[in-house]
Amino acid sequence: MDIKSKMNWKFSDLKGGLFDTVTKADVGEGAGNLMAQGYDIMAWADPFFPDPSIPDSVKKTMIAAFEDGFSSHYTMPMGNADLRRVVSKKLWEQNGIKADPSRNILITPGSDSGLLYAMMPFIGEGDEVLIPDPSYPSNFLNAKLCGGVAVPVPLREENNWQPEIDEFEKRVTEKTKMVLISHPNNPTSTVFRREAMEKLCRFVIEHDLILVSDQAFEDFIFDDIEFVSPAVLPGMWERTVTIFSISKGIGLSGFRVGYIVADDHIMDVLYGGTVNVLGATNTAAQFGAITALEDKAILKEYYEIMDKRRKLAYDIFKSIPGVTVRLSESGFLSWLNISRLGTSAEIVSYLIREAKVVVNEGTPYGAQGEGYIRIVHGCFKDEKRAVNAYVRIKEALTKLAKEKGIK
Ligand SMILES: Cc1ncc(COP(=O)(O)O)c(C=O)c1O
């Protein structure tokens, strides 16, 4: 039977690695098998992975959440009321967003599911979604899963990967419904500057579009770069859906807790479908998330670690012949231009063989990612182990550069 012919076209060409080779780090058993063989995985945007890293304060809350027994039950689909209150406080203090905990916040099982869910009410057959390229691979696929068309809008390294409105204007059509950004951007780590963001928001308003802003990486912004949440810019609140996560800054990816923030009229629809699409988020994890957001010492400590790590990684990677790299502006990702040494697929395979590390090819992040690789320098709790992996990457690429006569 040709089972694919019975499937919805939006799903029928998805590949999970069962029948053909899929090299993506997050598909099938690929990364798990390599890890079991002793390779270092620097391809998952998961702070300190694979080392245990639950802060003590959060651990205590979680243990209590199990001991009192309540965690065997659902919370309301929109999320635990205390967590929504803590999120509301955080949104005001960190983002300048005024969000009513009962009307504007939805707790989601991780932000990946929130990201797709936020698009579903807006995107139907043939609707076009403008997406900066490079950006988070799910953005392109999500547009298609909703029946829409992902329209990549190139960003350029020469312009520090900032959105260029001319490029958006060139691609807008009658079918354009949405702009979808990762801010700060994954994989480049760049923060969209106020001026670029204001222009982008004016473009969104002029063309009567919706903006989805995925801010999963917003917690570590370095060098005093201003971080602007587009939802607070004039005219944007009613047309912006903002996505957040506790996976990146607070490093609790295994808890699977994220949240969506939007205006009442959007949120009423999202609340209406939550049970059907998302269910309710894990109860114990929501208790843990309350402490994780309240205990400000966690972010402070991790911020300092990641600031140090990006500098260590930059100092090591910048001296590789034939490679260029910028000091990361946010998060825990390094984005290396390796185009003089080979294609992004060639270099990733080479590093698996030569350095026993798994990093990401640039191409899943969009066509502009060819010639780049992404390295999660925020992996491992142990700094020595992390630096050892950066040095192995450097040594392997330096050897390759020498073989190619690049100095
Ligand atoms: C830009 C971006 N957004 C969202 C996510 C999803 O994170 P989570 O579902 O763990 O909140 C990721 C994960 O890598 C990401 O890189």
The ligand as a MOL file (V3000), in Angstrom:
LIG
                    3D

  0  0  0     0  0            999 V3000
M  V30 BEGIN CTAB
M  V30 COUNTS 16 16 0 0 0
M  V30 BEGIN ATOM
M  V30 1 C 15.0430 29.4580 18.5770 0
M  V30 2 C 14.4150 28.3420 19.3210 0
M  V30 3 N 13.1340 28.4430 19.6900 0
M  V30 4 C 12.5100 27.4740 20.3620 0
M  V30 5 C 13.1700 26.3130 20.6940 0
M  V30 6 C 12.4180 25.2610 21.4390 0
M  V30 7 O 12.8160 25.1260 22.7450 0
M  V30 8 P 11.8720 24.4330 23.8470 0
M  V30 9 O 10.8040 23.6910 23.1340 0
M  V30 10 O 12.7840 23.5490 24.6110 0
M  V30 11 O 11.3320 25.5490 24.6670 0
M  V30 12 C 14.4930 26.1380 20.3330 0
M  V30 13 C 15.2150 24.8920 20.6650 0
M  V30 14 O 16.3290 24.6420 20.2510 0
M  V30 15 C 15.1340 27.1900 19.6410 0
M  V30 16 O 16.4090 27.0830 19.2640 0
M  V30 END ATOM
M  V30 BEGIN BOND
M  V30 1 1 1 2
M  V30 2 1 2 3
M  V30 3 2 2 15
M  V30 4 2 3 4
M  V30 5 1 4 5
M  V30 6 1 5 6
M  V30 7 2 5 12
M  V30 8 1 6 7
M  V30 9 1 7 8
M  V30 10 2 8 9
M  V30 11 1 8 10
M  V30 12 1 8 11
M  V30 13 1 12 13
M  V30 14 1 12 15
M  V30 15 2 13 14
M  V30 16 1 15 16
M  V30 END BOND
M  V30 END CTAB
M  END
